[in-house]
């Protein structure tokens, strides 16, 4: 997603990545497994922000409180 002002100057750019896995999956992924690749994709697409939307770690309260900033990781 890119938004520009009336002069065509980009004011924000965001990419979204969705991840999910079946309940019967043996090797459970963690959200952190995708951070490095997500950031790489963000840079390649020249986006300011990247958002990971996921149902992974559904029992982890840290990720169940809303948007979590992991840019420091």
C-alpha positions, 0 to 999 in steps of 0.5 A, a space after each residue: 500500500 502506498 499513499 501520496 499527497 496531492 503533489 505526488 509525494 509518497 507519505 506512507 508505504 506499508 506492505 502486509 504479509 499473512 501467515 497461518 498453519 494448519 492445526 495438525 502441523 508438526 513443526 510449529 512456526 513462531 512469528 520471529 521465524 519470519 521477521 528477517 525475510 519480512 524485513 528483506 521483502 520490505 527493503 526490496 519493495 522500498 516500503 517504510 513499514 511491514 506488517 505481519 498478520 498471523 494466527 501463529 502463537 495464538 496462545 501467546 499473550 504478547 501477540 494477543 494484545 493488538 499491534 506489537 512493534 518488533 522493529 527492535 528485534 
